Amino acid sequence: LVGIEQTQASMFGGLKGAPVGWFAAFFLVSAIVAPFVEEAYFRGYVFHACLKSKGRWQAYAVSAGLFALAHVNLPALIPFLIFGLAMAYVVERTRTIGPCVVAHAVNNGIVATALYLAASLG
């Protein structure tokens, strides 16, 4: 509706007709492993390292920018950037990556489930 191309359905088209076991593995990686690893790196390490050495605004820009670029999805760069900025704000306010991991896991879990169901029904 706002002109942002949604590419996830085409990127994960292999889910169509996939057995439930494959979905479970996809869910495990995308909703549990990836959020922990990404938040530990982008917010736990990059954000805090930049915060100490470069300051607040560069910490936000660098951690969110690298997060967005790491997803290698140019049409969805802006949403990833916004998510990265929001998670940087959360980690700055809470001083822990825990809430970021949970938010990231919930987001990815919803997306993974929606992609699987859409592929299975479509």
N, C-alpha and C positions, 0 to 999 in steps of 0.2 A: 504493500500500500504506500510505502514511502520511497519506493524506487530502489530498494536494496534487493539484489538478486539472491535467492536462496539456492545454494549449490549443494547442500548436504544430501538431498535425495539422489542426485546423480553421482556424487562421490561415493556413496555407500549403497549403490544399486545392487551389489552382491548379496544384500540381505534378502532380496526377493526370493521367496521359496526356500530360504535357508532353514535347516532344522533348528529346533529350539536350542539345542546344545551350542550351535554356532552363535546364536543370539546371546546365550548366557556368557560365552567367552567374550563376545563383543561388548556386552554390558559391563563385565568385570573390568576389562581394560579401559573402556571409555568413561565409566562412571565411578571407578574406584582407584585404579592405578594412575591414570592420567591426571586427575585432579590433584592427587597427593604430590606426584612428581613435579607437575607444572607449578603448583603453588609453592612448593619448597624451593624451587629454583627462581621463578620470576618474582615472587613476593618475599620469600624467606631470604634469598641470597641477593639477587640483583637490586631489588628495591632498597634493602637495608644498606648494601654496599654503596649505592649511589647517594642515599640519604646522608651517610657519613661523609662521603668525599665530595659530592657535588651540590647537595642541597635538596630541598623538598621538591621543587618543580621539576628538576632534572630527574629525580628518582621516579616521579610519576610518569614523565614522558618516556624515559628509557625502559622502565619495566613494562609499561603498557605497550609501547611500540614494539619491543622485542617479542612480547607475548603474541601480539597480532601478527607480526611477520612470521613467527614460528609455525603458525597454522597454515601457511602456504595456501591461502584462499583469498585472492585479491578482491573478488566481488563482495566478500564478507569482512573485509579489512576493518571497516568502520565499526560494525557491531563488536568485533573482537577487541578493538581499541577501547571502546566504551566499557566493555566488560573488564578489561585490564585496569582501566582507570578506577572503576568502582571497587575492584578488589584491592587496589593499592590504598584507596581511602579506608576500606575496612581494616586492613592490616595496620595502617597508621593509627587509627582510632583505638583498636583493640590490643595492639602490640603483640599479636599472635596470628599465625596463619590458619588456626583451627576453623574459625568461621568462614574463611575463604575456601578452604578445602570442602567444607560442607556445602556451601553455596554452589561451588563449581561441580561437585558431585551430583547435587540435585538437578542442576541445569543439564548436565550431560546425560544423566539418567532419563530425564524426561525426553530429551532429544533422541536418545538411542531407542527408547521404547516407541516413540512416535514414528521414527523412521522404520523400525521393524514392522509395526502394525500397518503403516501405510504401504510398505513393500509387500506385505503378506495379503492385504486386502485389495491392492491395486493391481 
